[in-house]
């Protein structure tokens, strides 16, 4: 139970850091940060491997890099979607 909460907290922090580095807000607030942290960690680990410090089963550096890329892509898609609807 506590491990699950720890994973959620670390995932949210990774998503929040990615939003800060990217200079963009993650849609969905806290839940969006957690999802961006999880998906970014998965993408970062798939592309860059499992290196650097590991906290709550997240390789922190690849997870942050993957989450930053995800936030950039997500903000680009959201901006393009908004422009087509206007």
Backbone bond lengths (Angstrom), bond angles and torsions (degrees), N, CA, C in turn:
res aa  C-N    CA-C-N  psi(-1)  N-CA   C-N-CA  omega(-1)  CA-C   N-CA-C  phi
1 X - - - 1.447 - - 1.534 110.56 -
2 X 1.329 116.92 -47.80 1.456 119.56 -178.60 1.526 111.45 -69.17
3 X 1.334 116.51 -32.08 1.463 119.62 177.40 1.531 110.20 -63.51
4 X 1.327 117.29 -41.50 1.459 121.75 178.38 1.529 110.62 -60.93
5 X 1.317 117.88 -44.56 1.468 121.14 177.33 1.525 111.17 -63.55
6 X 1.328 117.05 -41.08 1.466 121.81 178.82 1.527 110.01 -62.16
7 X 1.336 117.57 -42.05 1.464 121.66 178.67 1.530 110.42 -64.00
8 X 1.328 117.84 -41.70 1.462 120.96 177.29 1.528 111.50 -62.42
9 X 1.312 116.85 -42.47 1.466 121.15 -179.55 1.526 110.42 -65.07
10 X 1.329 117.47 -46.99 1.461 120.52 -179.45 1.531 110.20 -65.95
11 X 1.319 118.19 -39.95 1.468 121.28 176.09 1.520 111.69 -60.42
12 X 1.325 117.00 -42.17 1.469 121.21 177.18 1.512 112.37 -64.82
13 X 1.328 116.79 -39.60 1.465 120.47 178.59 1.524 110.59 -66.64
14 X 1.332 117.15 -41.00 1.462 120.24 177.32 1.523 110.41 -61.44
15 X 1.328 117.87 -44.62 1.467 121.57 177.31 1.519 112.12 -63.00
16 X 1.323 116.89 -39.17 1.462 120.94 179.33 1.527 110.70 -66.43
17 X 1.333 116.81 -43.89 1.465 120.56 177.83 1.530 109.98 -61.98
18 X 1.327 116.83 -41.03 1.463 120.22 179.11 1.528 110.59 -61.90
19 X 1.306 117.54 -41.39 1.466 120.61 177.20 1.515 111.89 -64.03
20 X 1.333 116.54 -38.17 1.462 120.29 178.56 1.529 110.99 -67.77
21 X 1.327 117.42 -44.43 1.465 121.37 -179.96 1.520 110.45 -65.84
22 X 1.323 117.15 -42.34 1.462 121.39 -178.18 1.524 111.63 -74.46
23 X 1.314 117.77 -19.85 1.459 120.87 -177.88 1.514 112.80 73.30
24 X 1.307 116.56 21.87 1.461 122.35 -178.55 1.528 109.06 -128.44
25 X 1.319 116.04 150.16 1.459 120.08 174.81 1.519 109.40 -83.60
26 X 1.309 115.63 140.02 1.454 120.71 175.66 1.514 107.54 -83.62
27 X 1.354 118.22 124.50 1.466 119.11 178.34 1.522 110.98 -61.68
28 X 1.302 116.87 139.20 1.454 121.25 176.80 1.511 114.94 102.12
29 X 1.322 117.59 0.43 1.456 120.91 177.25 1.519 113.31 65.12
30 X 1.324 116.34 -131.70 1.459 121.91 -176.41 1.529 110.70 -65.10
31 X 1.313 117.14 -43.18 1.464 120.66 178.98 1.523 109.79 -63.34
32 X 1.317 117.57 -40.51 1.465 121.26 176.60 1.515 112.03 -63.00
33 X 1.335 117.16 -38.82 1.468 120.62 176.24 1.526 111.31 -63.36
34 X 1.310 116.81 -42.40 1.467 120.29 179.78 1.525 110.04 -64.44
35 X 1.329 116.85 -45.26 1.459 120.29 179.46 1.520 110.74 -64.54
36 X 1.340 117.51 -43.07 1.468 120.59 177.84 1.523 110.47 -62.90
37 X 1.320 117.78 -36.94 1.457 121.12 177.18 1.516 112.12 -65.00
38 X 1.332 117.41 -43.95 1.455 121.10 179.21 1.526 111.82 -66.62
39 X 1.325 116.67 -50.37 1.467 120.20 -177.85 1.527 110.25 -67.56
40 X 1.320 117.10 -40.16 1.457 120.61 176.98 1.513 112.42 -63.37
41 X 1.323 117.02 -38.97 1.465 120.61 177.23 1.518 110.38 -65.04
42 X 1.316 116.77 -40.75 1.458 119.95 178.35 1.526 111.04 -64.68
43 X 1.347 116.47 -47.70 1.466 119.94 179.23 1.522 111.87 -62.92
44 X 1.320 116.53 -46.21 1.452 120.88 -179.10 1.515 112.68 -61.78
45 X 1.317 116.81 -40.06 1.454 120.53 179.15 1.524 111.31 -70.86
46 X 1.322 117.45 -36.41 1.467 120.56 178.47 1.527 111.10 -66.11
47 X 1.325 117.33 -39.95 1.461 121.02 -175.93 1.530 111.89 -85.89
48 X 1.322 117.09 -45.62 1.461 121.19 -172.27 1.528 114.51 -99.42
49 X 1.295 117.63 -13.22 1.458 120.06 -179.04 1.522 111.70 93.29
50 X 1.299 115.01 -174.41 1.452 122.08 -173.89 1.534 109.17 -111.14
51 X 1.327 117.17 79.24 1.462 121.18 -177.55 1.521 109.71 -129.84
52 X 1.295 116.35 165.94 1.458 121.55 -178.63 1.513 110.80 87.31
53 X 1.322 115.20 -173.81 1.470 118.87 -179.40 1.529 111.03 -66.39
54 X 1.318 115.83 141.53 1.461 121.53 -179.67 1.526 108.22 -116.15
55 X 1.324 115.37 123.29 1.459 122.28 178.30 1.526 107.38 -129.38
56 X 1.303 117.20 125.80 1.468 123.61 179.13 1.527 111.06 53.71
57 X 1.314 116.14 44.00 1.462 123.83 179.98 1.521 114.06 65.72
58 X 1.328 118.95 14.64 1.458 123.62 174.28 1.522 108.62 -106.50
59 X 1.326 117.52 125.97 1.464 120.89 168.53 1.528 104.88 -78.09
60 X 1.313 117.31 107.03 1.455 123.07 -164.71 1.528 113.31 -59.67
61 X 1.308 118.77 -49.15 1.468 120.68 -174.54 1.530 111.76 -65.96
62 X 1.348 119.85 -50.92 1.464 118.11 175.98 1.532 112.84 -61.97
63 X 1.328 117.11 -32.43 1.466 120.34 179.37 1.521 110.89 -66.08
64 X 1.326 117.45 -42.57 1.464 120.19 179.51 1.519 110.30 -67.58
65 X 1.328 117.90 -42.70 1.468 120.60 178.90 1.530 110.13 -62.39
66 X 1.324 117.50 -45.15 1.460 120.96 178.13 1.518 112.22 -62.89
67 X 1.323 117.63 -39.43 1.462 121.19 179.64 1.525 111.27 -69.21
68 X 1.340 118.08 -36.79 1.471 120.68 177.18 1.525 109.77 -63.48
69 X 1.320 116.82 -44.89 1.470 120.17 178.05 1.526 110.00 -61.54
70 X 1.325 116.80 -42.66 1.461 120.83 178.79 1.523 111.50 -61.59
71 X 1.325 117.78 -43.61 1.467 121.28 -179.68 1.530 110.31 -64.24
72 X 1.348 117.74 -41.71 1.460 120.29 176.33 1.525 111.05 -60.21
73 X 1.328 116.84 -47.97 1.466 120.26 -179.73 1.521 111.51 -63.53
74 X 1.311 116.97 -42.93 1.457 121.23 -179.62 1.519 111.38 -64.32
75 X 1.327 117.82 -42.34 1.466 119.88 179.03 1.522 110.93 -67.28
76 X 1.341 117.64 -36.01 1.464 121.14 176.99 1.528 110.89 -63.96
77 X 1.322 117.03 -45.42 1.462 121.13 -179.99 1.523 110.43 -66.07
78 X 1.329 117.43 -42.61 1.471 120.37 -179.96 1.529 111.21 -64.01
79 X 1.333 116.97 -39.93 1.463 120.92 178.37 1.524 110.49 -65.21
80 X 1.333 117.77 -42.95 1.460 121.27 178.60 1.515 110.95 -65.79
81 X 1.314 117.60 -37.68 1.459 121.47 178.97 1.528 111.25 -66.59
82 X 1.340 116.63 -39.46 1.458 120.12 178.35 1.518 111.61 -65.82
83 X 1.336 117.93 -38.81 1.461 121.62 -179.11 1.520 111.60 -68.09
84 X 1.328 118.45 -33.10 1.459 120.24 179.45 1.525 111.17 -74.66
85 X 1.319 117.80 -24.48 1.460 121.15 179.51 1.525 112.95 -86.68
86 X 1.322 118.30 -14.48 1.472 120.49 -179.13 1.500 112.75 -81.75
